[in-house]
Amino acid sequence: MPRIPLLPEHPADPQAAALFDEVRQARGPDFPMPHLYRVLATAPAMFRGWLDFAWPLRQNAHTPRPLRELLILRGAQISGTAYEWAHHVPMALEAGVSQAQIDALADWQASALFDGPQRAVLQLADEVTRGPAASNATLEQLKQSGFDDAAVVELVLTASFYVCVGRFLQSMDIELEPGDDALSASMRTADAPPTANPPSGPVH
């Protein structure tokens, strides 16, 4: 069970209800509200800030969406965040990432399925997610792969934001939506370093 109770799909709080309506206007009237949003909306002002940051980061960035989805999936894999993985595998496939690349992410360094820019982005995901920061060598590798300064900012910000997402999901112990178990089971984390204090409940 999540550590903060899920709000209902149609909450009584008018601010939360208005934000859910906004999400449905963007995603469709029958869009099932994700568990993540049903926890975030417990603090409507914070949920407002989340939407105002997360959606433009996803939709208004100029770096290719497939690259950013690979970055997000790799970060989810390193942190063991199954909820994030389950949500972004369909997004990655829709953006044009191949299933073979997704399957190879756990050992991307040894895979021939990733080109130079993709490898630079995956190295960025590894360093930012594990912390404390991306190295000068990796930032230089991004620039040598054709990314200008604005693109580097987008990619580092995306990697950093999804570290926040993973920490929040795991801290709140937010459970997968029904039907996502198979997707979460496809996440390989064999190369992720062990954590000193593993979460007490299911890992999301």
C-alpha positions, 0 to 999 in steps of 0.5 A: 500500500502507498504510504499516502492514501490514493485520492479517488479518481474524482476527489472532493477537494476542488483544487485536486479535482480541477487538476485531474480535469486538466489532465483528462482534457489533455489525455482524454476523458476516459484516461485512468488517473495514474497512482502517482498523480493520485498521491501528488494531488494530495498537495494540489499546489505541488501537483500543479508545479509538477505538471508545469515542469514535467509536461514541458520537459517531456513535450517541449524539449528539442532533443529527440524523444527516443533519446530521452526515453532511453535515458529515462528507462536507463535511469529507472533500471539503475534505480530499480524504479519499476513504476517508472519503467512500466510507464515509459516502455510504451512511451519509448516504443511509441517514440521509435525505440526498438524492443531489442534496444530496451532488452539490451539496456542492462548491458548497453556498453557491450551492445552494438545496438546503440550509436554514438549519441545514444551511448553518450546519453546512456552514459549520462543516465548512468552517472546522474542516476548513480550520482553525484553528477555527470562527469566532464568527460561525459559532457564533452562526449555529448558535445562531440556527439553533436549536442549543443549547449541547449541540448546538453541542458535538456538532457542533464535536466531530464536525467536529474528530474527522473532521479527525483521521480524515482526517489518520490515513487519509492519513498511513497511506495507507490504501487503499479497500476493493474496490468503493469506487472508484466512490464515491470518484470521486464526490467533488468537491474543486475548491473545496478549497485546494491543500496545500503538501505533497500526499501521495505516494501515493493520496489517501484 
